[in-house]
C-alpha cells in the first residue's frame, strides 16, 4: 500500500471508529434536516377550515371543478352541533362555521387572527357571489383568468437543504482538520511523520482527500434525503455544481480548522474555539433560518463569512436554477479565503505543545 | 545545549545518560534531524541530518519518547501504516509484530495496550523497515521488570545483527548492562564518555550509578 493510501486509511478508520465524531458530522446535521424539513413543510398560507352545519346550498351545489379549485384554500367539514362548532371557532381550532337560515348563508368567524378571518370571509363571499351569478342564468359580465408564474419564493426544503448542508460541511471539514493537527501534535505523530521518508505533500493531500470524501458523502446523503417525496426538494439543472462548490468550501473550512488547530493545545480548547466560530457563522450565514430580516450591520458582518457565500451559491445552483455565473465567483473567493487563512495558520504552526 | 560533541561507531550500542532536563531528548532530536542546530552540525551515517533528506530517513529508525500512534487503530493497523510509509510489505510488518511478541495483541487498539506492549509496538514500528541505525528515547521508562528484561533481550538482538543502537535512559543498571559506551550529560553538556566499566574504574566507585551521581550531583531535578 502506498503512503498516501495508508495514511488516508488510518484517518478514515480513526474517524469512523470515533462514534461522537460520526454522530456530530454525519447524523446530527441530518437530524436537523429531517426535523426542520418536516416542521416547515406547510409553511405557505394555511388552508381555511370551515365547519358546515346542515345543508348549505352554495356549498353543496358547487360545481365539481370549482370545488377542486377551492380545495387548496378551503377545507370543509360537516357537523350537526352548531354550539360546539362556534366554540371551536372561539378556541381558534377552526376558522369559521357556516350554516343556512331562511335562504341566508350565515358565517361566524373569530377576529383573533385578522388575516385568517379576512381569507375565510373572502372565500365564502366569492362562493356566494358566483352562486348568485349562476342563479341569474346569465353569462357573467366579467371573468377572471388566472395562471401561475414561476415560483421565485423559496419553499422551506429548498432553503434548508443548502443551508444545513453548508453547515454540515463546515463542521466536518473544520473539526477534522483541527483535531488532526492537535492530536497529531500531542501524540507526536507529526514528528514521527517528519522522520519517515515521505513528502509533506503526501500527508497534506491524504488529509484533504479524506475531508473531501466526507464532504461528498454528506452531499449525497443530504440530497438523497431532501429529494424523497416527503420533503420534496426539486433539484434544478446545474445542481451538480454543488460538488465543486462543496469542494472549495471544504478547503476554506479546513483552513479555519488548521488555524484553530495551530493555536489550540488540547482537543477541548480546539472544540471550544470551533464551536465559537462555526455556530455563530452558521446562524449569520442563514443555515438555519433566512437572514433577510437581519439588521444591516449584522448583514455587513455576515458578508465576510465563507459559509454565507457557500450557502447562497448552493441555493442558487440547487434550487434556483442558476449555473456557473453564480458558482464561479464564490468558488474563487472560497479558495482565496482558504489560501489566506492557511498562510496565517502556517505562521502559527508548532511542532510541540507549548 | 552547549558544545555537545560525540561520535557513535557503526554497530555500537550507545547510551546517553542524564537527569531530567539534561538535554538528552534535544540532543537526539538534533541528531535525528528534527531540529536545526544553532551552531555546528550533526552527521548521520556521514551526512548532515539537517535539512531533512528522505533517503537518509529511510536508513534510520526512531522511537520517540511518547508512543506516537494513530488514534483508534489496532496494533496491526499501526505497524501496517508505518510499514507503508517506508514502502515495506505487510508480511514484513506482521513478522515484526511477531518478533516483539505482539501477534496475540494484533487486534487490540493502542489505548488498550499495556505500557510494555505499547513500548514494544513503538519499537516494532521503529524497526519495521530494517534500519541501519536506531534511536530509542527512554524505551523502558514506566515498564515493569518483566517487560524491561524482555525489551533488553529484544534490543540486544537488534544490536547483535550489526545494527547501531542509540538510546537515552535514566536507568544505570540498564546502561551498564546494554551499552558498549555511554555519554553522561547534564545541563546541556557532555560530562564524560566511555565504556561503563572504564568510567567506574576511573572514578574509583562501585557502579555506574555512583559515577552518575558523582558527576551530576544529588540535587532534585525538574
Interface residues (C-beta under 8 A of the other chain):
Chain A: X1 X2 X3 X5 X6 X7 X9 X10 X13 X14 X17 X18 X183 X187 X188 X189 X191 X192 X193 X194 X195 X196 X197 X198 X199 X351
Chain B: X32 X33 X34 X52 X54 X55 X57 X58 X60 X62 X64 X65 X66 X67 X68 X69 X70 X71 X72 X73 X77 X80 X81 X82 X83 X84 X85 X86 X87 X90
